């Protein structure tokens, strides 16, 4: 568990050993100390907190034991494997006996390493207002640079929301507004990194991909294109290359003609060789040459000029002579062109320098080439060459950061100074590099150095706040508490209030818990309350007050996992492990968090329920395949191997049967686990990896879903199948037209269920007119004619029924949903309920949703949907249940607020919407609250909500209309 660490202070006086039920029965390894600290009974909280350290020293014998090291655990397995009985449970028994659960006193939440404004809505609205002002001005280079930075700032503000599609849109807009080479190179590479194209087998980092925004050749063109391009504009570089090849022969002929018709009239001697040149051509290379050959210098009258000692060899001089006639360089080796580049700098040959720069930039394709040529580029101030080298290094991320030579290019202060020589020491560059490094390792020296360079490049307040805050987070992880505190304090000074949590945490680590408590308390009293404030203060509180703070934190922000983990462990300390599991169930039911899955797995292990523990670990590994548990840095995959020896193994056929059962009961976590086991039995099965990605998307694990899709694409057994998975990747990353093209190419090769389904799904993702709806219906019908399993056919029947309902073909829809239910696609109950509702049979619709609730394991959405088919009181009851099960669902808040508005309880309606906005800024909720404010006459608040909503989606038609209307009313 990344959030569960052994704290250096305030250790628990309890030891909570994990043990199996059999061990407890034998009286071994399961006992715990029940002695507790009585500090919370002190009348003065300050003295109570100050005395904690001394009390802990007195009770040091009760502290949690350190777990086994990874090497010792590995030796346990090795010993077990050598036993005659390979199924002996000794390895897991020894592991369980040696490991300890963290206590409520030793766990702590992480400080989030991104911008977290004290009022996100205000910040988004203010940012949108600046964007609007900038976009209304006439375009210019400074204006475009300002817009680029505004979109990067928007990306930074929205990172905490975690919506990958919104973040990609911010980066695309930044790329569209990039004018200089370094900005284009960085934003293009950043887009590629966000998609993790490095994980696609057979795809070169320097491939164009067909789109202007990410074309490596277009990135090296300074300035904007002739017209503003969009995300989906196709790149013509492949066609341009073909044309260039067609003209090569003609150009060669012209060059020969040029050489034949122009006779040399001056001889340049380099060493023992003389190179005949055309005087006027050499003179035209630069003003110094012109003055030398036609001015008052003696060389103007010479037929033979001694040119040795000018930094050019005879071969280089011949290349210079050839260039002076033809303006061509591609016939010469890179070393000769590098010599010409250096020569051009010395003799002020600007055109020659530009051509050498451009030619060398065009031949950089590998990291080795980039590492060699970037040194020459910096020395000769060849900006295009340096940009091309940087592009190769950036498009190879994250792998290139593991190359020490690449690290040397970026990390040190001297490296930054060298990049500054060509104007490439940009905040944008180091921001991107720092994010990649932090994802790779929060504690590496490379990450620290890159963040230090980012801090040095920061100029605006938000940039400084971000750089200092992230550096503070990294130093905190590295246990460099004093330096971390200084960074957090600098971030606070730059206006980032959330960094005060970092200041408090470092004070706590440095033995100043009461100072930390006072700091967070003052924050709560002086600012708008937020869940993270109470969560942070709970660390420095004790007893009931600690629990009260965590309850308030959950009330204000139910998306925080730490309070649930704390309450679960508190139950365990009271010998109520099952109740602790139920507490974790609440959170996992609406947010699949790896640290909560891990903790729940350990609790199941302590109960001896290995099947449930294995399910959670498999689900965890699906989300994060390289997950390391908090107990002694144990690899989760290794822990799974140990546990698997204690349960009966399933065949692939058994797994398919279990998958049908779990799919039917809408048990998404169980389905994830069984697919993980099926992939363990049959590695590289692309069909299963694709199913895995669909489940992960449903569970809102977008990054993990894309990883599974990439694996499916890499492991596809045919081009037809590969095109389908590429189509889904393109669709999910915003390239709709290209996704349709992939589907069509796949159908041309072979008609298949998945190809037709992909095409239908992409086309249906828009407002369908009758003709388009008819075509989508036809595609789904074609899909159903192709071979597939019941799980996918159930989904297709469900989608087909939905389009029939939209088209008013209710009987056909009812037939589709009935057929889907017949093959156990339980979600079809929802569609059938919709059919009944369209027929004004609300009781039948309500009963249909009740069936879904009874069958489904995850049924918050079912309660939400059933509320549409009953009276107001029953609807409210269902929506309250939905909110309790999944507080992140926004429809219940909107419904309750609308009811309050109907009852003229305007302030309560706004407050209801504000509850969810405070922890989940949602477009629909912001739009509704803006409409409420408008009806109440609070036009300033309405404008602010509209601006914040448009920051999330600038093309939302309803919000744009409301925004313009409110602007007119206010003016």
N, C-alpha and C positions, 0 to 999 in steps of 0.2 A: 504494500500500500504506500503510494508515494506520499500521502499526507500523514502517515503514522510513523513517527520517529521517536527514538529514545531521547527525551529532553535531558539537558545537562542539570536542570534544577527542577524542584517540585516533583521528585520521583514519587511514585505511588508506594504506599506501605503494604500493598497487597501483591501477591504473586498469583497470577492466573494461568496455571499450566493447562495446556491442552492434553486431553487424554481420551482414549476410546472408551466406549461403554464397558468393554471386557476388562480393561485395566482398572476402571473404577470399581468393578465388582470384586476384583482381587485386592483392592485397597492400595494399588500402586500408582504413583505419579499424579493422582488426581486431587490431592489435598491442597488447600489454599490457606494462607494466613488471613485471619479475620481482624487483625489489629488495624485500627484506623487512626488517622491524625485528628486531633481535637482542636486544631487551630481555628476552625470556623466558629468556635464557641467564645472566642475572645470578644470583648465588647468593642474594642477599637480595631477597625479593619486595617488601619495602617500598621499597627504593631503586630497584628496577626500575620500580615503578609511578610513583614520583615523577619518574623521568627521562623518562617517556613524552612529557610535554609538550615538553621541549626537543628530543627526537629528532624529534618531529613538525614542530617549527619548522624544523629542518635539512632535512627532507624535504618542505618545503612545495611544491616544484615538482612533486611526484608526486601531489598531492592530487586527488581526484575533481573534475572540472570541473563547474561549475553547469550544469544543463540549460537548454535554450531556455525562454524565457518563453512563456506562453500566446499572447500577441499575435504573437510571432515565428512560432510554429508555425502560427497561423492564417494568417499572411501567406504561409507556404510553400504552404498549400493554395490560397490565392487565386491565387498565381502559377501553380501547376500547372493550375488550372481554366482559365486564360486561354490555355494552350498549345493548339496545333492538335490534338494527340493527347491526348485526355482520359484515356487509360489509361496515361500515362507514370508510371513508378515513382519519379520524382524525389522526390516528397513524402515517401514512406515511407523512401526511401534517405537523404534528408537528416535525417529524424527519427531513424532508427536510428543514423546516424553520430554524431549529436550527443548522444544520451542515454547515460548510464552506469548500469550496475548498481550498486546499493549494495554495499559490501563487508561482510565479516564484522565489521569494526571499527566500522562506522557504523550498523548496524541495532540497534534496541533494542525490547523489548516495551513495551506500554502498562501503566500502572498502572490497574487496574480501578476504575471509579468507583462501587463499591458496597461494602456491608459484607461482609467476608470473615473470619469468625471463625477463630481459630487451630485450633479444633476445632468444626466445624459441628454434629456430632451432639450434643455436650454442650450447645451453645447451643440447638438445637431442642428437646432433651429438657427443659431448664430452662424454656424458653418454654412448652411444652405443660403443664408442671406448674403454672405461674402461671395459664395459661388455665383449667385444670381447677379450681383453687382459686377463681378469680373467678367462674366459671360456677356453682359450687355455692353461692355466697352469694346472699342474697335480692337481687333486682334493685332498684337505686336509681340515681339520676342519676350520682353519682360512680362507681358500679360499672360502669354502661354506658359511661361515658367511658373507664374503664380498659380495658374489653374492646375498645373501638374502637382504642385505641392499641396494644393487644397484637396485634391483627390487622394493623395497619400495620407494627409491628415484625416480625411474621412475614413480611409482604410484602418488607420490606427484607432480611431474612436469606436469603430464597429467591430473590432476584433473580439471584444468581450462577448458580443452577441453570439458569435460562432457560426453564422450562416455563411457557408462557403460560396454560395452563388452571389450574395451581395458583395463579399470581399473580392471575388473575381471581377465583378462589374467595376468596382473601384479601380482595380489595377488596369483594366482595359481602358477606362476613361483616362487614367494617368498616361498610358501609352499613347492614346490618341492625341494628347496634348503635349507630348514630348517633342522637342525640337532639336536639341543638341544630341550628339552621338551617344554620350555616356548615359543620358536619361533613357534613350531608346533601348540601348543595350541592356540596362538594368531592368526596366519594366518588362521588356520582352522575356528576359530570362526568368523574372519573377513569376510571370504567368505560366511559363513552362514548369517551373518548380512547383507551383501550387497544384498542377495536374499530375506531378510526379512522372513526367514523360521519361525520366531516366530509368523507370522500371519497365518500360515497354521494350520487349526483346526485338532486336532488328531495326530499331529506330535510331538514326544517327542524331546526336545533339545538334548538329549544324544543318539538319534538314529543314526546309522551309515550312512544310505542312500546308502550304497553299493559301495562307492568309497574310495580309499585309502587316497586321499587328505583330506577328512573330517571325517575320522573314529576316534571317540574319543579314541578307544583302541590303534590304531596305533600312535596317538599323544603322548602317554605316553611311547613309545619305544624310548630310546635314540639312536641317530645315524641315518644314512641313511639306507634305505632298501638294500637288497643284490644287487639290480640293480636299476638303475634310473627308476622311474616310471613316467607315464604320466597322464594327466588330466583324461583320461577315463579308467584307470586301475581299475578293480573291486577289491573290498575288500573281503577277504576270512574269515573274522572274524566270520560270521554266521556258516560257515562250520566248522571252528575250534571249535566253541562252541559246535556243535553237536558231534564232535569227543571227546571232553572233557567229555561230558555227558556219552558217550558210555564207556569210560575208568574208570568212577568213581567207578563202582562196583568192577572192577579188582583191582584198587588202594586200595580200602577198604580191600579187601581180603589180599593183600600184607602187608598192615599195621598190620593186625591182626597176620599174620604169623611172622612179625618182632617182635611184642610184645611178642609172645609166645616163640620164640627161644632165645631172648636175656634177660638174667636174671640180675636183679639189683644187684650191689655189693657195693653201697654206699647209705647212707640215709641222705638226706638234711632235716633238721628240720626247719620249719617255724612256729613260734608260738607253738601251741600244736600238730601240725601234722608233720609226717615224710613222705617224698616222696622218694620212692626208685628210684634210677637212675643208669644208666650204666656209670661207671667212665670214660671210654674212650670216650664215646659219649659226655658227658658234657665237658671233656677236649678239645675235637675237636672244640668246639664252638668259642674259642678265645685263644690267647696266655696267657692272665692272668689266665684263667681257667686251661690251660695246666700246667702252672707253679705252680698253687696252688695244683693241684691234682697229679702231677708227679714230681714236683721240690723239693726244699729243705725246703718247708714249712711243718708245723706239720700236715696240713690237708691231706698231701699225704699218711700218715699212718693211718688216721682215717677211721673207718667204718661209723661213725655217725658225721655229720658236722652241727654245729649250724649256720643257715643261716638267722635268723631273723635280721631285721634292715637293709636289703640291698635293700629296695624299691620294694619288690615283695611279694605278698600274696601267700597263700598256693595254691589257684587255679591257679595263674600265674605260680607257680613253677611246678605244674603238667603239665601245657601247655608247659613249657620249656622242661620238660622231654620228653613229647610226640614229640615235635618238634625235639629234639636231635636224636630221633630214626627214624622219618618218614619224616622230613622236610616239614611238613604240618601244616597249620594254620586255614584252613577254617572251622574247627569244633568248633572254639572258638568265643566268642562274641567280637565285636570291642573294648570294654573297656579292655578286657584281652590282645588283640593284642597290644593296645596302651601301656599297662604296659610292655609287652615284648619289644616294641620298645624303651621305656625309659631305660629298663634294658640293652638292647643291646648296647645302647650308653655308659652306665656307665662301662660296662665290655668289650667294644671293640669287640662285636660279629658282625662282618661286614656282614656275610651271613644272620644272623638272622635279622639284621637291614634292609638289602635290601629286604628280603622276607616280613617282616612286612610292610615296606614302600609300596611294590608292592600290597600286599593284601588289605591294607587300601585304596590305590588309586583306586582299582577296585570296591569298594563298594560305592563310592560317586556318588549319582544320583540326589540329590535335593539340593536346596539352603540352607535349614536348616542344612542338614548334612555337606555341605561344610563349612558353617560358624562356625560350632563346630570343625570340624576336622582340619581346616586350622590353628587354634591356636596351636593345638598339633603338627602339622607338622612343623610349624615355630620354635617352642620351641625345637623340637628334630632334627631339620635340616633334615627333611624327604622331599627331593626335589620332589620325585614322588608324594607323598601325597599332597603337596602344589600345584603342577602342576595340579593334578586332581581336587582339590577344585577350583582353578582359572578357569579351563576349564568349570566347571558347571556354575560359575558366569558369565563368558564371553559368553557362549552359550545361556544364558537367557537374554542377552541384547536386547533391551534397557530397558526392564521392571525391571531388577535387579538393575539398577541405581536409581530407586525410593525407594529402600529399604535402610533405614538409616544404617543398620548394614553392608551392602555391601559397601556403601560409606565409612564407617569407615575403611574397609579393605584396600582401595586404596588411599584415598585423602590426609590425613595429612602427614606432613614430617616424623612423627614417623612411620606411616604406611609404607611409602616407605623404611625407614630404616629397618623395620622388614622384608620386602620382600628381601632387600639386603642381609640379613643373609643367604638366600638360593640361592642368585644369580639371583633373579627374578625381580630386579628393572630395567627392560630393557626399552630402548627408545621405542621399538616396542610396548610393552604393553601399555605404557601411550599414545602413539600416537593413538592407536586404541580406547582406552577409551575416549580420548579427542574428537575424531571425533564424537563418539556416543553422548557424552554430548553436543557438540555444535549443533548437529541436534535436540536434545531435547530442549535445551534452551541456547541461547547465553548470557544470563545475570545471570545464576544461580551461586551460590557460589561453587557448585560442579564442574562446568565447569572451573572456575578460578583455583581451587585447583589442578585439574587434569592437566591443562596446566602448572602450576607451577612445578609439578612433572615431566612433560614431558621436560620442560626446564632444570631441574636439571640433567636429564638422557642424554641430548643431548651431543654428543661428536664431531661430524663432523660439518663443517660450515653450510651445508644445513639444518642439524637438528636444530642447534641453530637459524638459520634464520627463519625457519618454526615455531618453538616454540615461539620465541619472537613476530613474526608477528601475529600469531593467538591469543596470549595473549593480544597483543595490540588491536586487533579487538574486543575482548570480553570486555576489559576495556573501550574501546570507547563506546560500546553499553551501558555499565553500567554508563556512564557519569563520569568516573574516569579519567579525561583528562590528568592530570600530570603523573600518572602512565602509562597510555597508551602511552604517548609521549616517556617516557623513554624506553618502550618496543620496539616501532617502531624504535627508534634511535639505539637500540642494534641490531635489525634485519638488519638495513642498514649497521652497522659496520660489520656484518657477511656476507655482500655481497648481500643483497636483496634490490635492488634499488627501487622496487615497494613500499616498506615500507615508502619511502619518502612521498608518498601520505598520509599515516597515520600521519607522523610527521606534514605535512602541515595542515591536518584536525584538529589535536589537538591544534595547534597554533591558528587556526581560532576560535576554541571553547573557547580558553583562552583569546580571545580579541586581537589577533595579526594578523589581516587579511593581512596586507601589508607584513609581514614577511613570511606568507604562500604563498602569490603571488610570492615573489622573489625566494623562494625555488623551486617552481614548474617551474618557468621561467628558472632558471639556469639548471634544469633537462632537459628541452626541448632543450636548446642550447648545452648541453654537451653529450647527448645520441641520439640514433636513435629515431625519432619521433614515438609516439604511441598514439592511440586514447584516452586511459585513462589519459594521461598527460594533454591533452587539456580539457578533461571533468573535471578533477580536478581543473585546473586553472580557468575554467569558474566560479567556486564558488566564487573566489576572485576577479573577474572582474565585470564590470558593463556595461550596455547599449549595444551598437553595438559590442563592443569588446567581451562581454560575448557571444553574439549570434554567432559571428565569431568563437570563440573557439569551441563552440558546433557544428558548421557546419564542422569544420576541424575534430573534434572527430568522427562525423558520416562518413565523407569521409574515414578516416583511419581505422575505426572499426564500421561498420554499425550494429554490433550485440549489441552495447551498447544501453540500453533502455532509459537512463536518458535524452539524448538530445531530443528524440521524446516527452517525457513527458513535458519537459520544453517548447518546441515550442508549444505543444498543449495548455498548460496553458497560454502561451503568447497570443495565439489567443483568448482564453476565456476572458482574461483581456481587449482585444480590442473589446469585444462583438461579437466575431466570433466563437461561440461554435461549429457550424457545421464544420467549417474549422479545429477546434481543434480535433474534432473526426476524420476527414480525416487524420490528421497527425498521430494519433494513429493507424489508419487503416493500414498505410504503414508498421509499425513495426509488428503489430499483423498478418499481411498478410504472414510473413515469419518466425515469432518466437512467439509462444504462451506464452506470459509472464503474470503471474498472476497480477503483479502490474499495467501493462498497461490495462489489462482487467478490473481491478477494477476502474481505473481512467476513462476509457471510459464509464463504467456503470454509474458513478456519473454524467458524462456529459449528458448522455441520460436521467437520472432522472431530471436534470435541464431543459431539453427540454420537459419533460412530456412524453417521449417515453419509457413507462414502459416495453413494450414487448422486445425492444432491450436491455434495462438494465437487464431484467430478463435473457435473452439469455446469456449475458456476465457473469452474476453472476453464472449461472448454469455451464457454461464452466469452470469458475474459480474454483468452488467447485469440479468439476470433477478432476482437476489437483491437488488441495490441499483441501481435504474435511474439514479440520479444520481451514481454512483461517480466519484470524482476520484482519478486515480492519483498516486503519490508523485513522479513525474518532472515537476517544473515545474508541478504542478497541471493536468495534462492531463485533460480530460474523457474518460472511457472510451468514450463514444459517438463522439467525434471520432476517437479512435485506431482504433476499429472501422471507420469510414468509410475511413480511409487504408489499412488492411490489406485491406479488401474489394476494392480496386482491383487487387490482385495475385492474386486467385483467380477462378476461373470462377463466375459467378452461377448459382444454381439456380432453376428455375421452381417454381411451387407444387406441380405434379405430382411433380417430382423430390423435393421436400421431403417429400411424403407417403410416397413409397416409402422414403426414407431413415429417416423416423420409424418405419415398420413394422420396418425392419431393426434399428434401435437399441432399439426396444421389445422386440423378440424376443430380442435379445442382453442384455437387462437393463442397458443402458448409459444410466443415468439422466442423467448429465451431458451426454452427447451428445444425448439426447432433449430436454433443456432448451434446448440451443443451437439445435437445428433448429426447435423451436417458436418461439423468439425470432426466427429468420429468417422463419418463416412469418407471424408477426405484423408483421414489417417489410414483407413483401410485401402483406399484407392487414390493415392496422391496424384495431383495434377489433373483431376477430372474436371474439365472446364464447365460442364453442365452443373455440377454441384457448386463450383465457385460462383457461377452466375446466380444460382438460387440463394447462396449466401449473401450476395450483394443486394438482392431484393429485400431480404429480411433486415439487413443492416440499414437500408434506406427507410424502411418502415419504422425502425427503432431510432431514427434520426442520428445515426452514426455515419455521417456523410463521408468522412475521410476513409474509414474502414471499408465502406461500401465501394468506393472508387478503387481501393487497393484490390478487393476481390474481383472487381471487373477487369482490372489490368491483368490479374493472374489468369482469369478465364480467357482473355484475349491471347496471352502468351502461351497457354496450354491448349489452345484450340487445335483440333486435329485436321482441319481443312480450311481452305480459303473462304468458303461459304460461311462457315461458322465464325471465323475470325472477323469477317466483315460485320456480322451482327453485333459482336461485342464492341468493336470499334464504334459502331453506330450508337450504342448506348452511352459509351464514354463521351462521344461528341455531343449527344443530346444533353447529357447531364452537365456539360461544361459550356452550354450556350450556343453550340454550332448546329442549329436545327436543320438547315438545308443540307449540310454535309452528312448529317445522320440519315436523312431520307435517301441521299445518294448511295450510302453504304447499303441500306436496306434493298434498294432497287438492284444493285450489283449482286447482292446475295441471292435475290430471287431469280436473276438471270442465270446464275450458276445452278441453283437447285431450289425448287419450291419447298419451303419449310414453315413450320408453325411459327418459329421465333422471328423469321424475317418478315412475315406478314404482320405478326403482332407488333413488332417494332415500328413498322411503317404506320400501322393504324394508330398506335399510341401517340406517336409524334404528331400526326395530323390532327388527332382529337384534342391536342393541347392548345386549343384556340377556340374562338367562338365559331361554331360550325353553322354554316347556312345549310338549307335542305339538301343541296347538291353534294356538298362536302360530307354531310352526315351519311348520305346514301353510299358514298364511296368508302367511307370508313367501315360501314356495316358490311359492305362487300368484302373488304380486306379481312375482317374478323371471321366472316363465314369461310373464306378461303383458308384462313389459319386453322379453323376447326376441322377442316377436311384432311389436314396433314397429321401425321403421327405425332403424338405427344403423350405425356402422362396426365393423370387426373388433376394433379395440382395446378398445372399450367392451363389445362382446358377449363377448369373451374374459374380461373381468373379471366380467361377470354370470354366465357359465357357471362360472367358478371359485368364485364365492360360492355359487351354487346347489349345486354339488358338495359344498361344505363343510357346508351344512345337511343335505344328504342323508346324509353320513357321520355327522353328529351324531344323525340320526334312524334310523340303522341300515339305510338303503336303499343298500347298497354298489354294486349293479349300476347303479342310476340315477346314482350319483355317478361311477362309472367312465366312464359314457357322457358325462356333462357334461365331465369333465376331458379325455377323448379329443377331443371336439368343440372344446374350447378350444385344445388343442395343434394341431388341424388348421388353426386360423386363427392360429397362431404365438404363442399366449399361453404363453410359455415357463414362466412360474411355475406353470402347471397340473401340471408334473412333481411338484411338492411335494404337491399334492392327490392325485395318482394314487399316489404312494408311501404316503400315509396310508391309501388304500384297501387296498393290498397288505398293509400292516401290520395292518389290522383283520382281514384274512383269514389272518393268521399266515404270510404269505409275506414274511419279512424280507429274504431275498436279493433278491427282485424289488423291494422297496421301496428297498433300498440302491442297486441298479442304476439305479432311476428318478432318485434324487437325484444319482447320478454323471452322468447325462445333463444335469441342470440345471447342475451345476458346470462341465461342459465347454462349455455354451452361454453361461453368464452372464458378463457383464463384472464385475458386482458380486456376488460369491458367498460372502461371509462367512456370510450367513444360510443358504445352501445347505449349507455344511460343518456349521454348527450343527445343522441339521435332519437331515442324514445320520447324525449321531452317534447318533440314536435307534434306528437300524436295524442296529447292529452290536455286537460284543462290547465289553467295557469298554476294552481296550487300544486298539482301533481308534477307539472313541468319543473317548477321551482325545486321540488324535492329531488327529482332526478338530476337536475343540474348541480344541486348541492353535493350529491353523491359523486358526480363526475369531477367536481372541483376537488373534493376530498381525495379521490383516487389519483387525479392528475391535475394539479394546480397550474400546470403550464398550458392547458387548453383554454383558449381565450373566449370561445363562444358563450360559455355560461356567464362570464362577467358581462359580456355585451347584452345578453338577454336580461339579466337582472337589472342592469342599468337602464335598459329601454323600458322595463316595467316601472321603475322608479320615476322616469321622466313622464310616463303616462299618468302617474299619480301625482305629478307636479312636485316631486321631491328632487329638485334639480341638483342641489348640492350633494345629496347622497348618491345620485346617479353618477356625478363626476367623480366622487370619491371611490365608487365601486370600480370605475375604469382605471383610476389612478393606482389602485392596488396592484393590478397586473402590469401596468406600464412601468412601475417602479422596478420590477425585476425582469420584465420581458417586454421591451419596446416592440409593439406589434403594429403593423401598418393599419389593419382594420380597426383596432382599438383606438389608435391615435386619430384616425379619420372620424370615428364616431364621437370621440370626446371633443374634437374640433367643431363638429356639427352641433353638439350640445352647447358649447360655449357661444357659438354664433346665435343660437336661439335665445340664449340668456342675455345677449347683448355684450358679452365680454369678447370684443373683437380682437384685442391684443393676444389673449390666450388662444383664441381660435387660429390666428395667424401663426403663432408659435407652433402649435400642434401640426398644422398643415406643413410648415417648413420642415419639421422633424420627420413627418411621414414621407415627404418628398425626398428627403435625404436617404431614406430606405429604398424608395422606388420613385425616381423622378418622372416616370411615365404613367403613374396611376391616375386614370382619367377622372374618377370621381373626386379625388383629392385636389387635382388641378382645378377643376371647376369650382369647388368650394373655396379654394385659395384665391382665385381671381375675383369671385363674388365678394368675399370678405374684404379684399383689398379695395374694391370699389366702394363698399359701405364705409370703410374707415377713412377714405380720402375725401 
